[in-house]
Amino acid sequence: MDDEKLLDRISLNPRVIAGKPVIKGTRLTVEYILNLLGHGATADQIIAEYDGLAREDIQACILFATRSLEDTTFMPLVVETA
């Protein structure tokens, strides 16, 4: 599936969860899915937990986050000391 079709699975609506990006047709935010992945959940576990969710929805969340961060500069969360 190409990038644009994946990104079309994500919706931004100011009336839904204060405008946070969500998987279309759900109230599952991109942030929530990424948090699950970041804490060790697998895509298969997430899909099994939420009826109607597809692997492409998980991919769309990751792609959306990647695109959102492309032009962002980050400062380290922890300063390294020598």
Secondary structure, DSSP 8 states (H G I E B T S, - for coil): --HHHHHTTEE--TTSGGG--EETTS--BHHHHHHHHHTT--HHHHHHHSTT--HHHHHHHHHHHHHHHTT-----SS----
